[in-house]
């Protein structure tokens, strides 16, 4: 009897935590966006937001010696309209939607996890001069992601390489 009560209490606590996390993440705005960084000689550089300290984010604009967060940008030399190609690739993946954006050379997508329906953000920023697309993939909630964001970016890279 006592162990049954303990199990009910534990199940109740887990349920409350799950519901709280669900509603918390529903209230979160998209965790992305670009920022403008002042450079030398009055020029501006456009960058994706930095990753948080938690290991549930990867970005091609993280420091290359940051083994947890850094991932290579997509190389797109020779591709005509690389953001359109990446858009088609990303939208072909399960549980994905595009977030409307008016910023040139920037795209934002939301991936919804299969079981718990958590939302992850994937952002792309095309650097025409260098012919690369910077990428950032981050979980909105939680601390770790079991490598899901890195795997997602590598899957997109693999599908992009087939387009070349």
Secondary structure in CASP SS format (residue, H / E / C, confidence):
PFRMAT SS
TARGET T0000
AUTHOR 0000-0000-0000
METHOD secondary structure of the structure
MODEL  1
X C 1.00
X H 1.00
X H 1.00
X H 1.00
X H 1.00
X H 1.00
X H 1.00
X H 1.00
X H 1.00
X H 1.00
X H 1.00
X H 1.00
X H 1.00
X H 1.00
X H 1.00
X H 1.00
X H 1.00
X H 1.00
X H 1.00
X H 1.00
X H 1.00
X H 1.00
X H 1.00
X H 1.00
X H 1.00
X H 1.00
X H 1.00
X C 1.00
X C 1.00
X C 1.00
X C 1.00
X C 1.00
X C 1.00
X E 1.00
X E 1.00
X E 1.00
X E 1.00
X E 1.00
X C 1.00
X H 1.00
X H 1.00
X H 1.00
X C 1.00
X E 1.00
X E 1.00
X E 1.00
X E 1.00
X E 1.00
X C 1.00
X C 1.00
X C 1.00
X C 1.00
X C 1.00
X C 1.00
X C 1.00
X C 1.00
X E 1.00
X E 1.00
X E 1.00
X C 1.00
X C 1.00
X C 1.00
X C 1.00
X C 1.00
X C 1.00
X C 1.00
X C 1.00
X C 1.00
X C 1.00
X E 1.00
X C 1.00
X C 1.00
X C 1.00
X E 1.00
X E 1.00
X C 1.00
X C 1.00
X C 1.00
X C 1.00
X C 1.00
X C 1.00
X H 1.00
X H 1.00
X H 1.00
X H 1.00
X H 1.00
X H 1.00
X H 1.00
X H 1.00
X H 1.00
X H 1.00
X C 1.00
X C 1.00
X C 1.00
X C 1.00
X E 1.00
X E 1.00
X E 1.00
X E 1.00
X C 1.00
X C 1.00
X C 1.00
X C 1.00
X C 1.00
X C 1.00
X E 1.00
X E 1.00
X E 1.00
X E 1.00
X E 1.00
X E 1.00
X E 1.00
X C 1.00
X C 1.00
X C 1.00
X C 1.00
X C 1.00
X C 1.00
X E 1.00
X E 1.00
X E 1.00
X E 1.00
X E 1.00
X E 1.00
X E 1.00
X E 1.00
X E 1.00
X C 1.00
X C 1.00
X C 1.00
X C 1.00
X E 1.00
X E 1.00
X E 1.00
X E 1.00
X E 1.00
X E 1.00
X E 1.00
X E 1.00
X C 1.00
X C 1.00
X C 1.00
X C 1.00
X C 1.00
X C 1.00
X C 1.00
X C 1.00
X H 1.00
X H 1.00
X H 1.00
X H 1.00
X H 1.00
X H 1.00
X H 1.00
X H 1.00
X H 1.00
X H 1.00
X H 1.00
X H 1.00
X H 1.00
X H 1.00
X H 1.00
X H 1.00
X C 1.00
END
